[in-house]
Amino acid sequence: MPLEYTTYFRSVIAFGVVRVLEDEGQQRAAIEQLAIRYAPQDSPQHRQQAIQAEWSALCMLEMELHHLSGKQAKELALPKGE
């Protein structure tokens, strides 16, 4: 059972143009950057094995960002304790 029911929220909406990365070099560079960002402790060898294991199913998209819009509930913006 939840401690409370709430309407707290955070959201972001992105507007832009999306394209499929078809160049293998661009795909590799992009997936490497993501892997390093989200698993920085991983070894280069393990990272390469994981990428290679999923490579055939990989589809990389790139978004040219035109505008971002975000909002959050005022309760989330207040300093803790208020």
PDB file of N, CA, C and O in Angstrom:
ATOM      1  N   MET A   1       0.843  -1.173   0.000  1.00  0.00           N
ATOM      2  CA  MET A   1       0.000   0.000   0.000  1.00  0.00           C
ATOM      3  C   MET A   1       0.896   1.247   0.000  1.00  0.00           C
ATOM      4  O   MET A   1       1.821   1.335   0.807  1.00  0.00           O
ATOM      5  N   PRO A   2       0.631   2.216  -0.901  1.00  0.00           N
ATOM      6  CA  PRO A   2       1.468   3.423  -0.930  1.00  0.00           C
ATOM      7  C   PRO A   2       1.274   4.267   0.313  1.00  0.00           C
ATOM      8  O   PRO A   2       0.215   4.239   0.940  1.00  0.00           O
ATOM      9  N   LEU A   3       2.311   5.022   0.663  1.00  0.00           N
ATOM     10  CA  LEU A   3       2.217   5.929   1.797  1.00  0.00           C
ATOM     11  C   LEU A   3       1.266   7.080   1.502  1.00  0.00           C
ATOM     12  O   LEU A   3       0.586   7.585   2.395  1.00  0.00           O
ATOM     13  N   GLU A   4       1.227   7.486   0.235  1.00  0.00           N
ATOM     14  CA  GLU A   4       0.318   8.552  -0.163  1.00  0.00           C
ATOM     15  C   GLU A   4       0.070   8.470  -1.662  1.00  0.00           C
ATOM     16  O   GLU A   4       0.906   7.975  -2.419  1.00  0.00           O
ATOM     17  N   TYR A   5      -1.080   8.958  -2.073  1.00  0.00           N
ATOM     18  CA  TYR A   5      -1.360   9.112  -3.494  1.00  0.00           C
ATOM     19  C   TYR A   5      -0.933  10.520  -3.876  1.00  0.00           C
ATOM     20  O   TYR A   5      -1.199  11.474  -3.145  1.00  0.00           O
ATOM     21  N   THR A   6      -0.271  10.652  -5.018  1.00  0.00           N
ATOM     22  CA  THR A   6       0.264  11.961  -5.374  1.00  0.00           C
ATOM     23  C   THR A   6       0.158  12.215  -6.867  1.00  0.00           C
ATOM     24  O   THR A   6      -0.020  11.296  -7.667  1.00  0.00           O
ATOM     25  N   THR A   7       0.268  13.445  -7.205  1.00  0.00           N
ATOM     26  CA  THR A   7       0.323  13.847  -8.609  1.00  0.00           C
ATOM     27  C   THR A   7       1.692  14.452  -8.912  1.00  0.00           C
ATOM     28  O   THR A   7       1.829  15.259  -9.831  1.00  0.00           O
ATOM     29  N   TYR A   8       2.708  14.058  -8.134  1.00  0.00           N
ATOM     30  CA  TYR A   8       4.061  14.538  -8.402  1.00  0.00           C
ATOM     31  C   TYR A   8       4.482  14.046  -9.779  1.00  0.00           C
ATOM     32  O   TYR A   8       4.207  12.901 -10.139  1.00  0.00           O
ATOM     33  N   PHE A   9       5.140  14.892 -10.544  1.00  0.00           N
ATOM     34  CA  PHE A   9       5.559  14.484 -11.883  1.00  0.00           C
ATOM     35  C   PHE A   9       6.782  15.281 -12.313  1.00  0.00           C
ATOM     36  O   PHE A   9       7.038  16.379 -11.819  1.00  0.00           O
ATOM     37  N   ARG A  10       7.507  14.717 -13.217  1.00  0.00           N
ATOM     38  CA  ARG A  10       8.574  15.384 -13.961  1.00  0.00           C
ATOM     39  C   ARG A  10       8.400  14.922 -15.395  1.00  0.00           C
ATOM     40  O   ARG A  10       8.177  13.737 -15.642  1.00  0.00           O
ATOM     41  N   SER A  11       8.496  15.825 -16.325  1.00  0.00           N
ATOM     42  CA  SER A  11       8.359  15.418 -17.719  1.00  0.00           C
ATOM     43  C   SER A  11       9.194  16.320 -18.617  1.00  0.00           C
ATOM     44  O   SER A  11       9.459  17.480 -18.303  1.00  0.00           O
ATOM     45  N   VAL A  12       9.595  15.750 -19.738  1.00  0.00           N
ATOM     46  CA  VAL A  12      10.320  16.484 -20.768  1.00  0.00           C
ATOM     47  C   VAL A  12       9.720  16.081 -22.104  1.00  0.00           C
ATOM     48  O   VAL A  12       9.455  14.904 -22.349  1.00  0.00           O
ATOM     49  N   ILE A  13       9.509  17.060 -22.958  1.00  0.00           N
ATOM     50  CA  ILE A  13       9.048  16.808 -24.311  1.00  0.00           C
ATOM     51  C   ILE A  13      10.108  17.374 -25.248  1.00  0.00           C
ATOM     52  O   ILE A  13      10.524  18.523 -25.102  1.00  0.00           O
ATOM     53  N   ALA A  14      10.542  16.569 -26.205  1.00  0.00           N
ATOM     54  CA  ALA A  14      11.561  16.990 -27.159  1.00  0.00           C
ATOM     55  C   ALA A  14      10.943  17.100 -28.549  1.00  0.00           C
ATOM     56  O   ALA A  14      10.180  16.231 -28.972  1.00  0.00           O
ATOM     57  N   PHE A  15      11.278  18.165 -29.243  1.00  0.00           N
ATOM     58  CA  PHE A  15      10.823  18.378 -30.609  1.00  0.00           C
ATOM     59  C   PHE A  15      12.047  18.431 -31.512  1.00  0.00           C
ATOM     60  O   PHE A  15      13.051  19.050 -31.161  1.00  0.00           O
ATOM     61  N   GLY A  16      11.970  17.793 -32.664  1.00  0.00           N
ATOM     62  CA  GLY A  16      13.082  17.824 -33.589  1.00  0.00           C
ATOM     63  C   GLY A  16      12.874  16.853 -34.730  1.00  0.00           C
ATOM     64  O   GLY A  16      11.761  16.395 -34.989  1.00  0.00           O
ATOM     65  N   VAL A  17      13.961  16.551 -35.402  1.00  0.00           N
ATOM     66  CA  VAL A  17      13.944  15.637 -36.542  1.00  0.00           C
ATOM     67  C   VAL A  17      14.809  14.433 -36.189  1.00  0.00           C
ATOM     68  O   VAL A  17      15.947  14.585 -35.743  1.00  0.00           O
ATOM     69  N   VAL A  18      14.267  13.246 -36.391  1.00  0.00           N
ATOM     70  CA  VAL A  18      14.971  12.009 -36.087  1.00  0.00           C
ATOM     71  C   VAL A  18      15.383  11.333 -37.391  1.00  0.00           C
ATOM     72  O   VAL A  18      14.629  11.308 -38.364  1.00  0.00           O
ATOM     73  N   ARG A  19      16.590  10.789 -37.386  1.00  0.00           N
ATOM     74  CA  ARG A  19      17.043  10.016 -38.548  1.00  0.00           C
ATOM     75  C   ARG A  19      17.701   8.738 -38.064  1.00  0.00           C
ATOM     76  O   ARG A  19      18.237   8.671 -36.958  1.00  0.00           O
ATOM     77  N   VAL A  20      17.647   7.731 -38.912  1.00  0.00           N
ATOM     78  CA  VAL A  20      18.295   6.451 -38.627  1.00  0.00           C
ATOM     79  C   VAL A  20      19.763   6.588 -39.005  1.00  0.00           C
ATOM     80  O   VAL A  20      20.082   7.015 -40.114  1.00  0.00           O
ATOM     81  N   LEU A  21      20.664   6.226 -38.085  1.00  0.00           N
ATOM     82  CA  LEU A  21      22.091   6.202 -38.411  1.00  0.00           C
ATOM     83  C   LEU A  21      22.348   4.945 -39.229  1.00  0.00           C
ATOM     84  O   LEU A  21      22.152   3.832 -38.741  1.00  0.00           O
ATOM     85  N   GLU A  22      22.779   5.115 -40.453  1.00  0.00           N
ATOM     86  CA  GLU A  22      23.018   3.966 -41.324  1.00  0.00           C
ATOM     87  C   GLU A  22      24.498   3.664 -41.499  1.00  0.00           C
ATOM     88  O   GLU A  22      24.869   2.546 -41.859  1.00  0.00           O
ATOM     89  N   ASP A  23      25.347   4.659 -41.245  1.00  0.00           N
ATOM     90  CA  ASP A  23      26.788   4.464 -41.366  1.00  0.00           C
ATOM     91  C   ASP A  23      27.295   3.663 -40.167  1.00  0.00           C
ATOM     92  O   ASP A  23      27.075   4.058 -39.022  1.00  0.00           O
ATOM     93  N   GLU A  24      27.967   2.548 -40.421  1.00  0.00           N
ATOM     94  CA  GLU A  24      28.418   1.668 -39.342  1.00  0.00           C
ATOM     95  C   GLU A  24      29.395   2.370 -38.402  1.00  0.00           C
ATOM     96  O   GLU A  24      29.382   2.117 -37.197  1.00  0.00           O
ATOM     97  N   GLY A  25      30.225   3.230 -38.929  1.00  0.00           N
ATOM     98  CA  GLY A  25      31.163   3.975 -38.085  1.00  0.00           C
ATOM     99  C   GLY A  25      30.431   4.892 -37.109  1.00  0.00           C
ATOM    100  O   GLY A  25      30.802   4.976 -35.938  1.00  0.00           O
ATOM    101  N   GLN A  26      29.395   5.575 -37.586  1.00  0.00           N
ATOM    102  CA  GLN A  26      28.595   6.445 -36.719  1.00  0.00           C
ATOM    103  C   GLN A  26      27.841   5.624 -35.684  1.00  0.00           C
ATOM    104  O   GLN A  26      27.728   6.030 -34.527  1.00  0.00           O
ATOM    105  N   GLN A  27      27.321   4.463 -36.099  1.00  0.00           N
ATOM    106  CA  GLN A  27      26.616   3.591 -35.163  1.00  0.00           C
ATOM    107  C   GLN A  27      27.554   3.124 -34.049  1.00  0.00           C
ATOM    108  O   GLN A  27      27.203   3.173 -32.870  1.00  0.00           O
ATOM    109  N   ARG A  28      28.735   2.678 -34.429  1.00  0.00           N
ATOM    110  CA  ARG A  28      29.704   2.196 -33.427  1.00  0.00           C
ATOM    111  C   ARG A  28      30.099   3.300 -32.465  1.00  0.00           C
ATOM    112  O   ARG A  28      30.161   3.083 -31.255  1.00  0.00           O
ATOM    113  N   ALA A  29      30.366   4.482 -32.996  1.00  0.00           N
ATOM    114  CA  ALA A  29      30.761   5.601 -32.141  1.00  0.00           C
ATOM    115  C   ALA A  29      29.642   5.943 -31.157  1.00  0.00           C
ATOM    116  O   ALA A  29      29.905   6.197 -29.982  1.00  0.00           O
ATOM    117  N   ALA A  30      28.403   5.948 -31.632  1.00  0.00           N
ATOM    118  CA  ALA A  30      27.262   6.299 -30.774  1.00  0.00           C
ATOM    119  C   ALA A  30      27.046   5.249 -29.687  1.00  0.00           C
ATOM    120  O   ALA A  30      26.837   5.603 -28.527  1.00  0.00           O
ATOM    121  N   ILE A  31      27.093   3.968 -30.041  1.00  0.00           N
ATOM    122  CA  ILE A  31      26.843   2.920 -29.045  1.00  0.00           C
ATOM    123  C   ILE A  31      27.990   2.854 -28.033  1.00  0.00           C
ATOM    124  O   ILE A  31      27.767   2.556 -26.860  1.00  0.00           O
ATOM    125  N   GLU A  32      29.200   3.128 -28.479  1.00  0.00           N
ATOM    126  CA  GLU A  32      30.347   3.194 -27.553  1.00  0.00           C
ATOM    127  C   GLU A  32      30.138   4.295 -26.521  1.00  0.00           C
ATOM    128  O   GLU A  32      30.349   4.082 -25.328  1.00  0.00           O
ATOM    129  N   GLN A  33      29.721   5.476 -26.984  1.00  0.00           N
ATOM    130  CA  GLN A  33      29.487   6.596 -26.065  1.00  0.00           C
ATOM    131  C   GLN A  33      28.403   6.256 -25.048  1.00  0.00           C
ATOM    132  O   GLN A  33      28.543   6.559 -23.863  1.00  0.00           O
ATOM    133  N   LEU A  34      27.325   5.628 -25.508  1.00  0.00           N
ATOM    134  CA  LEU A  34      26.261   5.231 -24.584  1.00  0.00           C
ATOM    135  C   LEU A  34      26.751   4.193 -23.583  1.00  0.00           C
ATOM    136  O   LEU A  34      26.450   4.287 -22.392  1.00  0.00           O
ATOM    137  N   ALA A  35      27.499   3.211 -24.055  1.00  0.00           N
ATOM    138  CA  ALA A  35      27.997   2.156 -23.170  1.00  0.00           C
ATOM    139  C   ALA A  35      28.930   2.734 -22.105  1.00  0.00           C
ATOM    140  O   ALA A  35      28.842   2.365 -20.934  1.00  0.00           O
ATOM    141  N   ILE A  36      29.800   3.615 -22.501  1.00  0.00           N
ATOM    142  CA  ILE A  36      30.737   4.231 -21.551  1.00  0.00           C
ATOM    143  C   ILE A  36      29.980   5.105 -20.551  1.00  0.00           C
ATOM    144  O   ILE A  36      30.311   5.128 -19.366  1.00  0.00           O
ATOM    145  N   ARG A  37      28.977   5.812 -21.026  1.00  0.00           N
ATOM    146  CA  ARG A  37      28.209   6.682 -20.123  1.00  0.00           C
ATOM    147  C   ARG A  37      27.446   5.884 -19.072  1.00  0.00           C
ATOM    148  O   ARG A  37      27.448   6.247 -17.895  1.00  0.00           O
ATOM    149  N   TYR A  38      26.794   4.800 -19.489  1.00  0.00           N
ATOM    150  CA  TYR A  38      25.924   4.071 -18.569  1.00  0.00           C
ATOM    151  C   TYR A  38      26.590   2.888 -17.877  1.00  0.00           C
ATOM    152  O   TYR A  38      26.022   2.326 -16.941  1.00  0.00           O
ATOM    153  N   ALA A  39      27.781   2.500 -18.319  1.00  0.00           N
ATOM    154  CA  ALA A  39      28.527   1.442 -17.629  1.00  0.00           C
ATOM    155  C   ALA A  39      30.015   1.788 -17.663  1.00  0.00           C
ATOM    156  O   ALA A  39      30.807   1.059 -18.260  1.00  0.00           O
ATOM    157  N   PRO A  40      30.400   2.902 -17.024  1.00  0.00           N
ATOM    158  CA  PRO A  40      31.785   3.363 -17.107  1.00  0.00           C
ATOM    159  C   PRO A  40      32.789   2.390 -16.490  1.00  0.00           C
ATOM    160  O   PRO A  40      33.964   2.405 -16.856  1.00  0.00           O
ATOM    161  N   GLN A  41      32.345   1.551 -15.567  1.00  0.00           N
ATOM    162  CA  GLN A  41      33.240   0.602 -14.913  1.00  0.00           C
ATOM    163  C   GLN A  41      33.516  -0.640 -15.760  1.00  0.00           C
ATOM    164  O   GLN A  41      34.410  -1.422 -15.434  1.00  0.00           O
ATOM    165  N   ASP A  42      32.762  -0.830 -16.839  1.00  0.00           N
ATOM    166  CA  ASP A  42      32.913  -2.015 -17.680  1.00  0.00           C
ATOM    167  C   ASP A  42      34.252  -1.985 -18.414  1.00  0.00           C
ATOM    168  O   ASP A  42      34.735  -0.914 -18.783  1.00  0.00           O
ATOM    169  N   SER A  43      34.846  -3.146 -18.625  1.00  0.00           N
ATOM    170  CA  SER A  43      36.109  -3.213 -19.354  1.00  0.00           C
ATOM    171  C   SER A  43      35.853  -3.046 -20.850  1.00  0.00           C
ATOM    172  O   SER A  43      34.780  -3.402 -21.338  1.00  0.00           O
ATOM    173  N   PRO A  44      36.826  -2.509 -21.576  1.00  0.00           N
ATOM    174  CA  PRO A  44      36.657  -2.368 -23.028  1.00  0.00           C
ATOM    175  C   PRO A  44      36.360  -3.707 -23.714  1.00  0.00           C
ATOM    176  O   PRO A  44      35.575  -3.758 -24.661  1.00  0.00           O
ATOM    177  N   GLN A  45      36.984  -4.788 -23.238  1.00  0.00           N
ATOM    178  CA  GLN A  45      36.752  -6.097 -23.841  1.00  0.00           C
ATOM    179  C   GLN A  45      35.306  -6.556 -23.639  1.00  0.00           C
ATOM    180  O   GLN A  45      34.666  -7.025 -24.580  1.00  0.00           O
ATOM    181  N   HIS A  46      34.801  -6.425 -22.434  1.00  0.00           N
ATOM    182  CA  HIS A  46      33.420  -6.845 -22.166  1.00  0.00           C
ATOM    183  C   HIS A  46      32.433  -5.961 -22.926  1.00  0.00           C
ATOM    184  O   HIS A  46      31.437  -6.449 -23.461  1.00  0.00           O
ATOM    185  N   ARG A  47      32.715  -4.667 -22.970  1.00  0.00           N
ATOM    186  CA  ARG A  47      31.859  -3.741 -23.709  1.00  0.00           C
ATOM    187  C   ARG A  47      31.771  -4.158 -25.174  1.00  0.00           C
ATOM    188  O   ARG A  47      30.680  -4.196 -25.743  1.00  0.00           O
ATOM    189  N   GLN A  48      32.906  -4.469 -25.783  1.00  0.00           N
ATOM    190  CA  GLN A  48      32.917  -4.888 -27.188  1.00  0.00           C
ATOM    191  C   GLN A  48      32.162  -6.200 -27.397  1.00  0.00           C
ATOM    192  O   GLN A  48      31.460  -6.360 -28.396  1.00  0.00           O
ATOM    193  N   GLN A  49      32.302  -7.132 -26.467  1.00  0.00           N
ATOM    194  CA  GLN A  49      31.578  -8.403 -26.561  1.00  0.00           C
ATOM    195  C   GLN A  49      30.073  -8.167 -26.499  1.00  0.00           C
ATOM    196  O   GLN A  49      29.318  -8.751 -27.276  1.00  0.00           O
ATOM    197  N   ALA A  50      29.639  -7.318 -25.581  1.00  0.00           N
ATOM    198  CA  ALA A  50      28.210  -7.034 -25.428  1.00  0.00           C
ATOM    199  C   ALA A  50      27.653  -6.341 -26.668  1.00  0.00           C
ATOM    200  O   ALA A  50      26.561  -6.673 -27.132  1.00  0.00           O
ATOM    201  N   ILE A  51      28.399  -5.386 -27.201  1.00  0.00           N
ATOM    202  CA  ILE A  51      27.956  -4.689 -28.414  1.00  0.00           C
ATOM    203  C   ILE A  51      27.875  -5.665 -29.579  1.00  0.00           C
ATOM    204  O   ILE A  51      26.891  -5.676 -30.318  1.00  0.00           O
ATOM    205  N   GLN A  52      28.899  -6.476 -29.742  1.00  0.00           N
ATOM    206  CA  GLN A  52      28.926  -7.429 -30.855  1.00  0.00           C
ATOM    207  C   GLN A  52      27.786  -8.443 -30.756  1.00  0.00           C
ATOM    208  O   GLN A  52      27.213  -8.831 -31.774  1.00  0.00           O
ATOM    209  N   ALA A  53      27.456  -8.870 -29.548  1.00  0.00           N
ATOM    210  CA  ALA A  53      26.395  -9.863 -29.358  1.00  0.00           C
ATOM    211  C   ALA A  53      25.038  -9.326 -29.811  1.00  0.00           C
ATOM    212  O   ALA A  53      24.187 -10.100 -30.250  1.00  0.00           O
ATOM    213  N   GLU A  54      24.825  -8.029 -29.711  1.00  0.00           N
ATOM    214  CA  GLU A  54      23.532  -7.423 -30.059  1.00  0.00           C
ATOM    215  C   GLU A  54      23.581  -6.612 -31.348  1.00  0.00           C
ATOM    216  O   GLU A  54      22.587  -5.994 -31.730  1.00  0.00           O
ATOM    217  N   TRP A  55      24.719  -6.609 -32.015  1.00  0.00           N
ATOM    218  CA  TRP A  55      24.927  -5.723 -33.162  1.00  0.00           C
ATOM    219  C   TRP A  55      23.905  -5.920 -34.278  1.00  0.00           C
ATOM    220  O   TRP A  55      23.426  -4.935 -34.840  1.00  0.00           O
ATOM    221  N   SER A  56      23.564  -7.146 -34.610  1.00  0.00           N
ATOM    222  CA  SER A  56      22.680  -7.385 -35.761  1.00  0.00           C
ATOM    223  C   SER A  56      21.270  -6.826 -35.524  1.00  0.00           C
ATOM    224  O   SER A  56      20.573  -6.515 -36.490  1.00  0.00           O
ATOM    225  N   ALA A  57      20.841  -6.693 -34.288  1.00  0.00           N
ATOM    226  CA  ALA A  57      19.503  -6.179 -33.989  1.00  0.00           C
ATOM    227  C   ALA A  57      19.506  -4.677 -33.685  1.00  0.00           C
ATOM    228  O   ALA A  57      18.453  -4.090 -33.439  1.00  0.00           O
ATOM    229  N   LEU A  58      20.678  -4.065 -33.702  1.00  0.00           N
ATOM    230  CA  LEU A  58      20.820  -2.673 -33.288  1.00  0.00           C
ATOM    231  C   LEU A  58      20.281  -1.706 -34.345  1.00  0.00           C
ATOM    232  O   LEU A  58      20.561  -1.845 -35.536  1.00  0.00           O
ATOM    233  N   CYS A  59      19.514  -0.741 -33.892  1.00  0.00           N
ATOM    234  CA  CYS A  59      19.055   0.368 -34.729  1.00  0.00           C
ATOM    235  C   CYS A  59      19.347   1.640 -33.948  1.00  0.00           C
ATOM    236  O   CYS A  59      18.789   1.845 -32.870  1.00  0.00           O
ATOM    237  N   MET A  60      20.193   2.475 -34.462  1.00  0.00           N
ATOM    238  CA  MET A  60      20.561   3.716 -33.770  1.00  0.00           C
ATOM    239  C   MET A  60      19.845   4.892 -34.433  1.00  0.00           C
ATOM    240  O   MET A  60      19.845   5.034 -35.655  1.00  0.00           O
ATOM    241  N   LEU A  61      19.241   5.723 -33.599  1.00  0.00           N
ATOM    242  CA  LEU A  61      18.555   6.918 -34.069  1.00  0.00           C
ATOM    243  C   LEU A  61      19.274   8.145 -33.530  1.00  0.00           C
ATOM    244  O   LEU A  61      19.799   8.137 -32.416  1.00  0.00           O
ATOM    245  N   GLU A  62      19.288   9.191 -34.330  1.00  0.00           N
ATOM    246  CA  GLU A  62      19.873  10.464 -33.912  1.00  0.00           C
ATOM    247  C   GLU A  62      18.798  11.538 -34.044  1.00  0.00           C
ATOM    248  O   GLU A  62      18.096  11.612 -35.052  1.00  0.00           O
ATOM    249  N   MET A  63      18.682  12.363 -33.015  1.00  0.00           N
ATOM    250  CA  MET A  63      17.688  13.436 -33.060  1.00  0.00           C
ATOM    251  C   MET A  63      18.380  14.782 -33.125  1.00  0.00           C
ATOM    252  O   MET A  63      19.228  15.110 -32.296  1.00  0.00           O
ATOM    253  N   GLU A  64      17.993  15.559 -34.137  1.00  0.00           N
ATOM    254  CA  GLU A  64      18.418  16.953 -34.214  1.00  0.00           C
ATOM    255  C   GLU A  64      17.390  17.739 -33.407  1.00  0.00           C
ATOM    256  O   GLU A  64      16.249  17.915 -33.834  1.00  0.00           O
ATOM    257  N   LEU A  65      17.800  18.196 -32.263  1.00  0.00           N
ATOM    258  CA  LEU A  65      16.899  18.827 -31.310  1.00  0.00           C
ATOM    259  C   LEU A  65      16.563  20.250 -31.736  1.00  0.00           C
ATOM    260  O   LEU A  65      17.457  21.051 -32.007  1.00  0.00           O
ATOM    261  N   HIS A  66      15.274  20.561 -31.795  1.00  0.00           N
ATOM    262  CA  HIS A  66      14.832  21.913 -32.125  1.00  0.00           C
ATOM    263  C   HIS A  66      14.323  22.664 -30.901  1.00  0.00           C
ATOM    264  O   HIS A  66      14.483  23.880 -30.792  1.00  0.00           O
ATOM    265  N   HIS A  67      13.705  21.922 -29.980  1.00  0.00           N
ATOM    266  CA  HIS A  67      13.122  22.580 -28.806  1.00  0.00           C
ATOM    267  C   HIS A  67      12.889  21.546 -27.708  1.00  0.00           C
ATOM    268  O   HIS A  67      12.467  20.422 -27.982  1.00  0.00           O
ATOM    269  N   LEU A  68      13.167  21.933 -26.469  1.00  0.00           N
ATOM    270  CA  LEU A  68      12.859  21.102 -25.297  1.00  0.00           C
ATOM    271  C   LEU A  68      11.893  21.854 -24.401  1.00  0.00           C
ATOM    272  O   LEU A  68      11.986  23.071 -24.244  1.00  0.00           O
ATOM    273  N   SER A  69      10.974  21.119 -23.824  1.00  0.00           N
ATOM    274  CA  SER A  69      10.036  21.690 -22.870  1.00  0.00           C
ATOM    275  C   SER A  69       9.974  20.751 -21.677  1.00  0.00           C
ATOM    276  O   SER A  69       9.879  19.536 -21.852  1.00  0.00           O
ATOM    277  N   GLY A  70      10.026  21.289 -20.484  1.00  0.00           N
ATOM    278  CA  GLY A  70       9.973  20.435 -19.303  1.00  0.00           C
ATOM    279  C   GLY A  70       9.176  21.079 -18.196  1.00  0.00           C
ATOM    280  O   GLY A  70       9.009  22.298 -18.152  1.00  0.00           O
ATOM    281  N   LYS A  71       8.683  20.235 -17.297  1.00  0.00           N
ATOM    282  CA  LYS A  71       7.968  20.748 -16.139  1.00  0.00           C
ATOM    283  C   LYS A  71       8.039  19.718 -15.018  1.00  0.00           C
ATOM    284  O   LYS A  71       8.335  18.543 -15.236  1.00  0.00           O
ATOM    285  N   GLN A  72       7.758  20.197 -13.819  1.00  0.00           N
ATOM    286  CA  GLN A  72       7.691  19.294 -12.676  1.00  0.00           C
ATOM    287  C   GLN A  72       6.711  19.859 -11.659  1.00  0.00           C
ATOM    288  O   GLN A  72       6.427  21.056 -11.636  1.00  0.00           O
ATOM    289  N   ALA A  73       6.211  18.980 -10.836  1.00  0.00           N
ATOM    290  CA  ALA A  73       5.287  19.396  -9.783  1.00  0.00           C
ATOM    291  C   ALA A  73       6.016  20.328  -8.824  1.00  0.00           C
ATOM    292  O   ALA A  73       7.201  20.138  -8.549  1.00  0.00           O
ATOM    293  N   LYS A  74       5.316  21.326  -8.319  1.00  0.00           N
ATOM    294  CA  LYS A  74       5.960  22.282  -7.414  1.00  0.00           C
ATOM    295  C   LYS A  74       6.520  21.596  -6.179  1.00  0.00           C
ATOM    296  O   LYS A  74       7.505  22.064  -5.608  1.00  0.00           O
ATOM    297  N   GLU A  75       5.905  20.489  -5.754  1.00  0.00           N
ATOM    298  CA  GLU A  75       6.394  19.767  -4.579  1.00  0.00           C
ATOM    299  C   GLU A  75       7.803  19.207  -4.803  1.00  0.00           C
ATOM    300  O   GLU A  75       8.577  19.071  -3.856  1.00  0.00           O
ATOM    301  N   LEU A  76       8.129  18.885  -6.045  1.00  0.00           N
ATOM    302  CA  LEU A  76       9.460  18.361  -6.352  1.00  0.00           C
ATOM    303  C   LEU A  76      10.502  19.470  -6.458  1.00  0.00           C
ATOM    304  O   LEU A  76      11.701  19.210  -6.360  1.00  0.00           O
ATOM    305  N   ALA A  77      10.051  20.691  -6.657  1.00  0.00           N
ATOM    306  CA  ALA A  77      10.982  21.826  -6.800  1.00  0.00           C
ATOM    307  C   ALA A  77      11.334  22.458  -5.464  1.00  0.00           C
ATOM    308  O   ALA A  77      12.319  23.190  -5.363  1.00  0.00           O
ATOM    309  N   LEU A  78      10.537  22.182  -4.438  1.00  0.00           N
ATOM    310  CA  LEU A  78      10.810  22.780  -3.123  1.00  0.00           C
ATOM    311  C   LEU A  78      12.041  22.137  -2.476  1.00  0.00           C
ATOM    312  O   LEU A  78      12.259  20.933  -2.614  1.00  0.00           O
ATOM    313  N   PRO A  79      12.845  22.940  -1.770  1.00  0.00           N
ATOM    314  CA  PRO A  79      13.965  22.351  -1.026  1.00  0.00           C
ATOM    315  C   PRO A  79      13.446  21.351  -0.018  1.00  0.00           C
ATOM    316  O   PRO A  79      12.345  21.513   0.508  1.00  0.00           O
ATOM    317  N   LYS A  80      14.220  20.322   0.259  1.00  0.00           N
ATOM    318  CA  LYS A  80      13.817  19.298   1.222  1.00  0.00           C
ATOM    319  C   LYS A  80      13.543  19.929   2.588  1.00  0.00           C
ATOM    320  O   LYS A  80      14.268  20.822   3.028  1.00  0.00           O
ATOM    321  N   GLY A  81      12.499  19.460   3.245  1.00  0.00           N
ATOM    322  CA  GLY A  81      12.144  19.969   4.556  1.00  0.00           C
ATOM    323  C   GLY A  81      11.091  21.073   4.542  1.00  0.00           C
ATOM    324  O   GLY A  81      10.596  21.481   5.592  1.00  0.00           O
ATOM    325  N   GLU A  82      10.753  21.550   3.353  1.00  0.00           N
ATOM    326  CA  GLU A  82       9.716  22.608   3.279  1.00  0.00           C
ATOM    327  C   GLU A  82       8.386  22.004   2.961  1.00  0.00           C
ATOM    328  O   GLU A  82       7.391  22.722   2.857  1.00  0.00           O
TER     329      GLU A  82
END
